[in-house]
Structures are given as structure tokens and as C-alpha cells.
Amino acid sequence: MDEKNSYKFCPYCGVALARNAKGRPHCPACGTVFYRNPTVGVAVVVLEGREILLVRRRGSYRGQWCIPCGHVEWGEEARKAAARELEEETGLKAEVGPVVAVHSNFHNPAQLTVGIWFLGRRTGGLLRPGSDADAVDFFPLDCLPEPLAFPTDVRVCRMLQRRARDGTLETWIRCLDDGSAHEETAMPERRM
């Protein structure tokens, strides 16, 4: 655990933390173990024909391209988070459908994520860069802009490129759509 993200004292009872046998910080007074887990990231793969929607980033990874993405907020359903992030970054509304890929992201050791890439279909909105992007556009799968920001986006794009080259892309997308059950679940409301 890096210094920036580690507690020195228990936030519940104030006692100095120790390390357990697995090296995890824990409180010897109240027994709380402090786990450091990756956050959940979501991305929406919007394909129109054989073109994919990409955004050019501002802030971290500035000037690099990626599939529109972001983090799931606490209590937020993953597909709703994906739709929200897509609209924030591109101005587009979309139906967020089946899972295209799931990958662990290790490119930034200080901020590990597990990413879920969903297939999305445009339903409205106006294409424009949002607060996290300075450009947004559709690109042919065989002519992507460089550089791509994330190694996992490269993996997803390569998989799509292979399917486009071997003629299975459209059939694969239809199979994803036909076999998906997008049951939406939300965290139950807590009553105080």
C-alpha cells in the first residue's frame, strides 16, 4: 500500500495500526482490517458500422485517445454509470447493453481498476467533447488515432479489429445482443 493511500491510525478508534500476517493494516484494538481493493471502471464501446467512438483526454493521459470511460460511483449500477460517463464525455445518450470485455488495469500501480467494457448503441444527444475530453469522434477500426491511453483499450480494439478482419464482427455483436439479459439492480435505499 503506498503512503498516500494508507492509514497510520484506525479511523474508527484512533489506535495505531499494525500489520497482520498477510501484511494488511489492521487495528489491534477493534480488529478492523483495511483492505485496498481496485475500483470499478466502465467503458462504452459504440460502434457505427466499422467505426468506433473515441475521446481525446484532458487531465491525466492528456492528448491520448480512449474508449469513453469512467468510474462507478458508490451505490450506482454499472450500466447506468457507463451511460452517465458516456454522456458526460461525448454528449451522446446510449442504450448500454452486453459486456464486451472485462480486464484488470495495472498501467497505473497507484490506482488499480477492474474495467468492464459494454456494448452501447446511440439513442440521442449531440456529439461534442465533454469535461474530460477535448475531442471526440468516430474512427475506422483499421485506422485508430495514436496514442491510445490504456493498454486494455488497445486489447479491446485489437479484438474488434480481428473480428472485423475475419468477418465475424457483425455476427458476434448480434450474438451478444441476443444472449444478453441486462437485469438492472440497484442498491436498496437505506432508511435512517
Stockholm file with secondary structure:
# STOCKHOLM 1.0

chainA/1-192         MDEKNSYKFCPYCGVALARNAKGRPHCPACGTVFYRNPTVGVAVVVLEGREILLVRRRGSYRGQWCIPCGHVEWGEEARKAAARELEEETGLKAEVGPVVAVHSNFHNPAQLTVGIWFLGRRTGGLLRPGSDADAVDFFPLDCLPEPLAFPTDVRVCRMLQRRARDGTLETWIRCLDDGSAHEETAMPERRM
#=GR chainA/1-192 SS CCGGGCCSBCTTTCCBCEECTTSCEECTTTCCBCCCCCEEEEEEEEEETTEEEEEEESSTTTTCEECSEEECCTTCCHHHHHHHHHHHHHSEEEEEEEEEEEEEECSSTTSCEEEEEEEEEEEEECCCCCTTEEEEEEEETTSCCSCBSCHHHHHHHHHHHHHHHTTCHHHHHHHHHHHCCCCCCCCCCCCC
#=GC SS_cons         CCGGGCCSBCTTTCCBCEECTTSCEECTTTCCBCCCCCEEEEEEEEEETTEEEEEEESSTTTTCEECSEEECCTTCCHHHHHHHHHHHHHSEEEEEEEEEEEEEECSSTTSCEEEEEEEEEEEEECCCCCTTEEEEEEEETTSCCSCBSCHHHHHHHHHHHHHHHTTCHHHHHHHHHHHCCCCCCCCCCCCC
//
